[in-house]
């Protein structure tokens, strides 16, 4: 069994309202030195067998089909060691 991580983030040109709200809240909570925040999603997919190229391709297909809205989001797929 292997774990594959899919990180999904809004594309840079898409306004991240939630990230902006977090960035504005941080100074009020006593945190300084943060110029921007981008908010995203993380999926941990446990697969049967090794995280070989065929398995990673299948997880990429999952990301394209369901996990990410590829019109406004980018994603990365990595095998966890």
C-alpha angles and dihedrals in degrees: 000000000000135000121228121193122214113193115193123194134171112259111262093250093055117092110247102206094173092051090050091050090051091048091052092048097051097074090049087056093051100263118130138181097048113128099176142001128202118195123210146157132259124202123191110203118191112204133189112250129005126333093247124156093273092053092047090050089054091051090049087055089051090052093049093047104039119350100059135036095223092196091070104009138066123205140195127205120206134168113235114229 
